[in-house]
Amino acid sequence: MYVNRIEISSMVGSDTPIFIVEDFAGKLNVKGFKELISGYVSTLRSGGDVANHVYRRTEILFQEMLSRVKAVAEKLGILMEALITVVCLGGIGLYLFFIASISMSDVMGMPAISGEMFFIFSFILLPLINVIFIYFADSSQISYPEKILKRYIPFIVFLPILLLSLSLLILPYVFDMPIIEPLLPIVKFIEWFAESKAGNIGFTPSIMLCLSLILVSIPGAIYDLYLSRVEASYKSGLSCFLRDLVETRKSGLPPEKCLIMLSYRRYGRFNRILDKVRRGIVWGLPLRRVFDEICTSLDDWLVSVNLFLLVDTIEIGGGSVETLESMAKFSETSLLIESEKRSLLKPLMLVPYFGAILLIFVGFTFLSFLNGMMAIAGTSLPMVSMIKILMTPIPLQTYTLGLAAGKMGSGRVSGGFIHAILLTLVDLLVIIFSSSINLSGILMGG
């Protein structure tokens, strides 16, 4: 789009292309691009080595990009710590306060936190905090103009199942509302499962919500993993192809002949692009037309940029070895930046799992402990209703926590589907084995 504007200005106006490019760089107000163009214009006017300037400036840009990636990783680490502090520790504090207020309701006359207020905090406010942190992560990360909407199509298709489950099963069960008759067998089965495995029928809505969230997210997680592997295969194949192209070009073969020869080598999924390029060259089609058709079907921005630069290198620069060498280094450095970002953020992905276990385990353990203490005093808590109110929102909170963690780790919310599924599965396992681990007895010395 910007190149088209420059071309139109140079054809319509009376200014020289160099002045137009320099003026446009100043108006765009992008620091790195402005410095690159300003240095290029100054070197060109003074008769210096333009190619050397562009090459050195590109190296500096890559070094700055690596520094930005490290800075972003540190910032995301702080965001992750803040997220765990607010969601997990804040949620634990809210649960403990609510449990204590219920147990002291006879003395106080009414609970300090009503059930409606707790519902707003647990079902709406805490998941909303995760959404806010997703926004903060998005504004902090280095993003590319990629087509990512199709990653969410499977999740959107299955989302009505979750909405129906919430409206027809989970919320009616929590608030003792009538459930439609065709769904009663499902409710009875989950009640039996909750009582036999978890030891309390109050876990029924929590198990319903866990299963609903997992089933709805599995298609989206599988599709996102598939697309991620496809993109990784394209990037890896492109990097190897460009390096081989440099070595093949050193033999003196023309660029088109090199492309045809390399199309018979193995580069993973990138061979699909090379096959189309080979057919286009054999049929006598212009390289730019062939690559334009290929780029329209690609969703990965880095691959598209590399192909665009490759066409310019061959058509304008003649496909010289030095230029192709710069192209290969550009691709390898891009992969290095992505790998550096993943390695820096990978340790942070363990934090939400500990937070999810802590959130559900501490709430249930304190509830059991307080019930045991009150039993000594000759009274007891309504455990079934308390577990229904307290434990049901936790899967939703940990699910949105997984989405936030995936956003911080992969740069996209769809990358959090797998973490959301695993965190929800952790909740389900803790619920199932909660009756086997009697921490309240340990705390009371029994």
C-alpha positions as CSV (number, residue, x, y, z in Angstrom):
1,M,0.0,0.0,0.0
2,Y,2.8,2.5,0.9
3,V,4.8,1.5,-2.1
4,N,1.8,2.2,-4.3
5,R,1.5,5.7,-2.8
6,I,5.1,6.4,-3.5
7,E,4.7,5.2,-7.1
8,I,1.7,7.3,-7.7
9,S,3.4,10.4,-6.2
10,S,6.4,9.9,-8.4
11,M,4.3,9.6,-11.6
12,V,1.9,12.4,-10.8
13,G,4.1,14.9,-9.1
14,S,7.2,16.7,-10.3
15,D,9.5,15.7,-7.3
16,T,12.3,13.2,-7.7
17,P,11.7,9.7,-6.3
18,I,14.5,10.2,-3.7
19,F,12.8,13.3,-2.3
20,I,9.4,11.5,-2.3
21,V,10.7,8.5,-0.4
22,E,12.5,10.8,2.1
23,D,9.4,12.9,2.6
24,F,7.2,9.8,3.0
25,A,9.6,8.3,5.6
26,G,9.3,11.5,7.6
27,K,5.5,11.5,7.5
28,L,5.3,7.7,8.4
29,N,7.0,8.5,11.8
30,V,8.6,5.1,12.3
31,K,12.0,5.6,13.9
32,G,13.8,2.6,12.3
33,F,12.4,3.1,8.9
34,K,13.1,6.9,9.0
35,E,16.7,6.3,10.0
36,L,17.2,3.7,7.3
37,I,15.7,5.9,4.5
38,S,17.5,9.1,5.7
39,G,20.8,7.3,5.7
40,Y,20.1,5.7,2.4
41,V,19.3,9.1,0.8
42,S,22.3,10.7,2.3
43,T,24.6,7.9,1.2
44,L,23.1,8.0,-2.3
45,R,23.5,11.8,-2.6
46,S,27.1,11.7,-1.4
47,G,28.1,8.9,-3.7
48,G,28.8,6.4,-0.9
49,D,28.4,2.6,-0.7
50,V,24.6,2.3,-0.6
51,A,24.6,-1.5,-0.3
52,N,27.0,-1.5,2.6
53,H,24.9,1.1,4.4
54,V,21.7,-0.9,3.9
55,Y,23.4,-4.1,5.0
56,R,24.8,-2.5,8.2
57,R,21.6,-0.7,9.0
58,T,19.7,-4.0,8.7
59,E,22.0,-5.7,11.1
60,I,21.4,-2.9,13.6
61,L,17.6,-3.3,13.2
62,F,17.9,-7.0,13.9
63,Q,19.9,-6.4,17.0
64,E,17.4,-3.8,18.2
65,M,14.6,-6.4,17.5
66,L,16.4,-9.0,19.6
67,S,16.7,-6.5,22.4
68,R,13.0,-5.6,22.1
69,V,12.1,-9.3,22.3
70,K,14.1,-9.7,25.5
71,A,12.5,-6.6,27.0
72,V,9.0,-7.8,26.0
73,A,9.7,-11.2,27.6
74,E,10.7,-9.4,30.9
75,K,7.6,-7.3,30.7
76,L,5.4,-10.3,30.1
77,G,7.0,-12.1,33.0
78,I,6.0,-9.2,35.2
79,L,2.5,-9.3,33.7
80,M,2.3,-13.1,34.5
81,E,3.3,-12.5,38.1
82,A,0.8,-9.8,38.5
83,L,-1.9,-12.0,36.9
84,I,-1.2,-14.8,39.3
85,T,-1.2,-12.5,42.2
86,V,-4.5,-10.8,41.4
87,V,-6.4,-13.8,40.1
88,C,-5.2,-16.7,42.3
89,L,-4.2,-14.9,45.5
90,G,-7.1,-12.4,45.2
91,G,-9.5,-15.3,44.5
92,I,-8.2,-17.3,47.4
93,G,-8.7,-14.2,49.7
94,L,-12.2,-13.7,48.4
95,Y,-13.1,-17.4,49.0
96,L,-11.7,-17.5,52.5
97,F,-13.5,-14.3,53.4
98,F,-16.8,-15.6,52.0
99,I,-16.4,-18.9,53.8
100,A,-15.6,-17.2,57.1
101,S,-18.6,-14.8,56.6
102,I,-20.9,-17.7,56.1
103,S,-19.7,-19.5,59.1
104,M,-20.1,-16.4,61.2
105,S,-23.6,-15.5,59.8
106,D,-25.3,-16.6,63.0
107,V,-23.2,-14.1,65.0
108,M,-23.3,-11.2,62.5
109,G,-27.0,-11.7,61.5
110,M,-26.1,-11.8,57.8
111,P,-23.1,-12.8,55.8
112,A,-20.6,-10.1,55.1
113,I,-20.7,-11.1,51.4
114,S,-24.0,-12.1,49.9
115,G,-24.3,-14.9,47.4
116,E,-25.2,-12.5,44.6
117,M,-22.1,-10.4,45.3
118,F,-19.9,-13.5,45.4
119,F,-21.4,-14.6,42.0
120,I,-20.5,-11.2,40.5
121,F,-17.0,-11.4,41.8
122,S,-16.3,-15.0,40.9
123,F,-18.2,-15.5,37.6
124,I,-17.7,-12.0,36.1
125,L,-15.0,-9.9,37.8
126,L,-12.1,-12.4,38.1
127,P,-12.5,-13.8,34.5
128,L,-12.8,-10.1,33.3
129,I,-9.4,-9.4,35.0
130,N,-7.9,-12.2,32.8
131,V,-9.4,-10.5,29.7
132,I,-7.8,-7.2,30.8
133,F,-4.5,-8.9,31.2
134,I,-4.9,-10.4,27.7
135,Y,-5.3,-6.8,26.4
136,F,-2.2,-5.7,28.3
137,A,-0.2,-8.6,26.8
138,D,-1.4,-7.7,23.3
139,S,-0.4,-4.1,23.6
140,S,3.1,-5.1,25.0
141,Q,4.0,-7.8,22.4
142,I,5.6,-7.5,19.0
143,S,2.9,-8.5,16.6
144,Y,2.8,-9.1,12.8
145,P,-0.1,-8.3,10.4
146,E,-1.2,-11.9,10.1
147,K,-4.6,-13.4,9.3
148,I,-5.5,-15.1,12.6
149,L,-9.3,-15.0,12.5
150,K,-9.6,-18.5,11.0
151,R,-7.8,-20.0,14.0
152,Y,-10.9,-19.3,16.1
153,I,-13.5,-20.8,13.7
154,P,-13.7,-24.2,15.4
155,F,-14.1,-22.6,18.8
156,I,-16.8,-20.3,17.5
157,V,-18.6,-23.2,15.9
158,F,-18.7,-25.2,19.2
159,L,-19.2,-22.1,21.5
160,P,-23.1,-22.6,21.5
161,I,-22.6,-25.9,23.3
162,L,-20.9,-24.0,26.2
163,L,-23.6,-21.4,26.3
164,L,-26.4,-24.0,26.3
165,S,-24.7,-25.9,29.0
166,L,-24.4,-22.8,31.1
167,S,-28.0,-21.6,30.6
168,L,-29.7,-25.0,30.7
169,L,-27.6,-27.1,33.1
170,I,-25.0,-25.3,35.3
171,L,-26.6,-22.1,36.4
172,P,-30.0,-23.7,37.0
173,Y,-28.4,-26.4,39.1
174,V,-26.4,-23.9,41.2
175,F,-29.4,-21.7,41.9
176,D,-31.9,-24.6,42.4
177,M,-33.9,-23.8,39.3
178,P,-35.8,-26.4,37.3
179,I,-33.9,-28.3,34.6
180,I,-35.6,-29.4,31.4
181,E,-36.5,-33.1,31.5
182,P,-34.4,-34.4,28.5
183,L,-31.3,-33.2,30.4
184,L,-32.1,-34.9,33.7
185,P,-30.3,-38.2,32.9
186,I,-27.1,-36.2,32.3
187,V,-27.5,-34.4,35.6
188,K,-28.2,-37.7,37.4
189,F,-25.2,-39.4,36.0
190,I,-22.9,-36.5,36.9
191,E,-24.4,-36.4,40.4
192,W,-23.6,-40.0,40.8
193,F,-20.1,-39.4,39.5
194,A,-19.5,-36.5,41.9
195,E,-20.8,-38.4,44.9
196,S,-18.9,-41.6,44.2
197,K,-15.6,-40.1,43.0
198,A,-15.4,-36.6,44.6
199,G,-17.3,-37.5,47.7
200,N,-19.8,-34.7,47.5
201,I,-22.8,-34.0,45.2
202,G,-22.0,-30.3,45.4
203,F,-19.2,-30.8,42.8
204,T,-21.8,-31.6,40.1
205,P,-21.9,-28.1,38.5
206,S,-18.1,-27.8,38.7
207,I,-17.7,-31.1,36.8
208,M,-20.3,-30.0,34.3
209,L,-18.5,-26.8,33.6
210,C,-15.1,-28.5,33.4
211,L,-16.4,-31.0,30.8
212,S,-18.2,-28.3,28.8
213,L,-15.1,-26.1,28.7
214,I,-12.8,-29.0,27.7
215,L,-15.2,-30.3,25.0
216,V,-15.7,-26.9,23.4
217,S,-12.0,-26.0,23.3
218,I,-10.6,-29.3,22.0
219,P,-11.4,-28.6,18.3
220,G,-9.9,-25.1,18.5
221,A,-6.8,-26.4,20.3
222,I,-6.2,-29.1,17.7
223,Y,-6.7,-26.7,14.8
224,D,-4.3,-24.1,16.4
225,L,-1.6,-26.7,17.0
226,Y,-2.0,-27.9,13.4
227,L,-1.7,-24.4,12.0
228,S,1.3,-23.7,14.2
229,R,3.1,-26.8,13.0
230,V,2.3,-25.8,9.4
231,E,3.7,-22.3,9.9
232,A,6.8,-23.7,11.6
233,S,7.4,-26.1,8.7
234,Y,7.1,-23.3,6.2
235,K,9.5,-21.1,8.1
236,S,12.1,-23.8,8.7
237,G,11.8,-24.9,5.0
238,L,12.2,-21.3,3.8
239,S,15.3,-20.7,5.8
240,C,17.0,-23.9,4.6
241,F,15.9,-23.2,1.0
242,L,17.4,-19.7,1.0
243,R,20.7,-21.0,2.4
244,D,20.8,-23.7,-0.3
245,L,19.8,-21.1,-2.9
246,V,22.9,-19.0,-2.0
247,E,25.2,-22.0,-2.4
248,T,23.6,-23.1,-5.6
249,R,23.8,-19.6,-7.0
250,K,27.5,-19.5,-6.4
251,S,27.9,-22.2,-9.1
252,G,26.9,-19.6,-11.7
253,L,23.4,-20.9,-12.6
254,P,20.7,-18.3,-13.2
255,P,18.2,-17.7,-10.4
256,E,15.3,-19.4,-12.2
257,K,17.3,-22.5,-12.9
258,C,18.4,-22.6,-9.2
259,L,14.7,-22.4,-8.2
260,I,13.8,-25.3,-10.5
261,M,16.7,-27.5,-9.2
262,L,15.9,-26.8,-5.5
263,S,12.2,-27.6,-6.0
264,Y,13.2,-31.3,-6.1
265,R,14.8,-31.2,-2.6
266,R,13.0,-31.8,0.6
267,Y,11.9,-28.7,2.5
268,G,8.8,-29.9,4.3
269,R,5.6,-28.0,3.5
270,F,7.6,-25.3,1.7
271,N,8.0,-27.8,-1.2
272,R,4.3,-27.0,-2.0
273,I,5.4,-23.4,-2.8
274,L,8.4,-24.5,-4.7
275,D,6.3,-26.8,-6.9
276,K,4.1,-23.9,-7.8
277,V,7.1,-21.8,-8.6
278,R,8.6,-24.5,-10.8
279,R,5.4,-24.9,-12.7
280,G,5.1,-21.1,-13.2
281,I,8.7,-20.9,-14.5
282,V,8.2,-23.8,-16.9
283,W,5.0,-22.2,-18.2
284,G,6.8,-18.9,-18.8
285,L,4.9,-16.9,-16.2
286,P,6.5,-13.9,-14.5
287,L,8.0,-14.6,-11.1
288,R,6.1,-11.8,-9.5
289,R,2.8,-13.1,-10.7
290,V,3.6,-16.6,-9.4
291,F,4.6,-15.3,-6.0
292,D,1.7,-12.9,-5.7
293,E,-0.7,-15.8,-6.2
294,I,1.2,-17.9,-3.6
295,C,1.2,-15.1,-1.1
296,T,-2.6,-14.6,-1.3
297,S,-3.0,-18.1,0.1
298,L,-0.4,-17.7,2.9
299,D,-1.3,-16.6,6.4
300,D,2.2,-16.3,7.8
301,W,3.5,-12.7,7.5
302,L,7.2,-13.6,7.8
303,V,7.1,-16.1,5.0
304,S,5.2,-13.7,2.7
305,V,7.8,-10.9,3.4
306,N,10.7,-13.3,2.6
307,L,9.1,-14.3,-0.7
308,F,8.4,-10.7,-1.6
309,L,12.0,-9.8,-0.9
310,L,13.2,-12.8,-2.9
311,V,11.2,-11.7,-6.0
312,D,12.6,-8.2,-5.7
313,T,16.1,-9.6,-5.2
314,I,15.8,-11.6,-8.4
315,E,14.0,-9.1,-10.6
316,I,15.7,-5.9,-9.5
317,G,19.0,-7.0,-8.1
318,G,19.6,-9.8,-10.6
319,G,19.8,-12.4,-7.8
320,S,23.4,-11.8,-7.0
321,V,25.1,-14.0,-4.4
322,E,25.7,-11.1,-2.0
323,T,22.0,-10.1,-2.1
324,L,20.8,-13.6,-1.6
325,E,23.2,-14.0,1.3
326,S,21.6,-11.0,3.0
327,M,18.2,-12.6,2.3
328,A,19.3,-15.9,3.9
329,K,20.6,-14.0,7.0
330,F,17.4,-12.1,7.2
331,S,15.4,-15.3,7.3
332,E,17.7,-17.0,9.8
333,T,17.7,-14.0,12.1
334,S,13.9,-13.9,12.0
335,L,13.7,-17.5,13.1
336,L,16.3,-16.8,15.8
337,I,14.2,-13.9,17.1
338,E,11.0,-16.2,17.3
339,S,13.0,-18.9,18.9
340,E,14.5,-16.5,21.4
341,K,11.1,-15.2,22.3
342,R,9.7,-18.7,22.9
343,S,12.6,-19.8,25.0
344,L,12.4,-16.7,27.2
345,L,8.6,-17.2,27.8
346,K,8.5,-21.0,28.2
347,P,9.4,-21.0,31.9
348,L,6.5,-18.7,32.6
349,M,4.0,-21.2,31.3
350,L,4.4,-23.3,34.5
351,V,3.2,-20.5,36.8
352,P,-0.6,-20.7,35.9
353,Y,-0.7,-24.5,36.6
354,F,0.6,-24.0,40.2
355,G,-1.9,-21.1,40.5
356,A,-4.8,-23.2,39.4
357,I,-4.0,-26.0,41.8
358,L,-3.5,-23.5,44.6
359,L,-6.8,-21.8,43.9
360,I,-9.0,-24.8,44.0
361,F,-7.1,-26.8,46.6
362,V,-6.8,-24.0,49.2
363,G,-10.5,-23.1,48.9
364,F,-11.7,-26.7,49.3
365,T,-9.2,-27.5,52.1
366,F,-10.1,-24.4,54.1
367,L,-13.8,-25.2,53.7
368,S,-13.3,-28.7,55.0
369,F,-11.1,-27.5,57.8
370,L,-13.6,-24.9,58.9
371,N,-16.4,-27.5,58.7
372,G,-14.3,-29.8,61.0
373,M,-13.7,-27.0,63.5
374,M,-17.4,-26.2,63.6
375,A,-18.3,-29.9,64.1
376,I,-16.3,-29.8,67.3
377,A,-18.4,-26.9,68.4
378,G,-21.6,-28.9,67.7
379,T,-22.6,-27.3,64.4
380,S,-21.7,-27.7,60.7
381,L,-21.6,-25.9,57.4
382,P,-24.1,-26.6,54.6
383,M,-21.3,-28.3,52.6
384,V,-23.3,-29.2,49.5
385,S,-24.6,-25.7,48.9
386,M,-21.2,-24.2,49.9
387,I,-19.3,-26.3,47.4
388,K,-21.8,-25.6,44.7
389,I,-21.4,-21.8,45.2
390,L,-17.6,-21.8,45.8
391,M,-16.2,-24.5,43.5
392,T,-18.3,-23.8,40.3
393,P,-16.7,-20.6,39.2
394,I,-13.1,-21.9,39.6
395,P,-13.0,-23.8,36.3
396,L,-14.1,-20.7,34.4
397,Q,-11.4,-18.6,36.2
398,T,-8.6,-21.1,35.5
399,Y,-9.8,-21.4,31.9
400,T,-9.5,-17.7,31.2
401,L,-6.2,-17.8,33.1
402,G,-5.0,-20.4,30.5
403,L,-6.1,-18.1,27.7
404,A,-4.2,-15.3,29.2
405,A,-1.1,-17.5,29.6
406,G,-1.3,-18.7,26.0
407,K,-1.6,-15.1,24.8
408,M,1.5,-14.1,26.7
409,G,3.4,-17.2,25.6
410,S,2.5,-17.5,21.9
411,G,1.3,-14.0,21.1
412,R,-2.3,-15.1,20.2
413,V,-5.3,-16.1,22.3
414,S,-5.8,-19.3,20.3
415,G,-2.5,-20.5,21.6
416,G,-4.1,-20.5,25.0
417,F,-6.7,-23.1,24.2
418,I,-4.3,-26.0,25.0
419,H,-3.3,-24.3,28.3
420,A,-7.0,-23.6,29.1
421,I,-7.8,-27.3,28.5
422,L,-4.9,-28.5,30.6
423,L,-5.7,-26.1,33.5
424,T,-9.4,-27.1,33.4
425,L,-8.3,-30.8,33.4
426,V,-6.2,-30.0,36.5
427,D,-9.3,-28.6,38.2
428,L,-11.2,-31.8,37.3
429,L,-8.5,-34.1,38.6
430,V,-8.2,-32.1,41.9
431,I,-12.0,-32.3,42.3
432,I,-12.0,-36.1,41.7
433,F,-9.2,-36.7,44.1
434,S,-10.2,-34.2,46.7
435,S,-12.0,-36.8,48.8
436,S,-8.8,-38.9,48.9
437,I,-6.6,-36.1,50.2
438,N,-7.7,-35.0,53.6
439,L,-5.6,-32.0,54.2
440,S,-8.1,-30.6,56.7
441,G,-7.4,-33.6,58.9
442,I,-3.7,-32.9,58.6
443,L,-4.2,-29.3,59.5
444,M,-6.2,-30.2,62.6
445,G,-3.6,-32.8,63.6
446,G,-5.7,-35.8,62.8
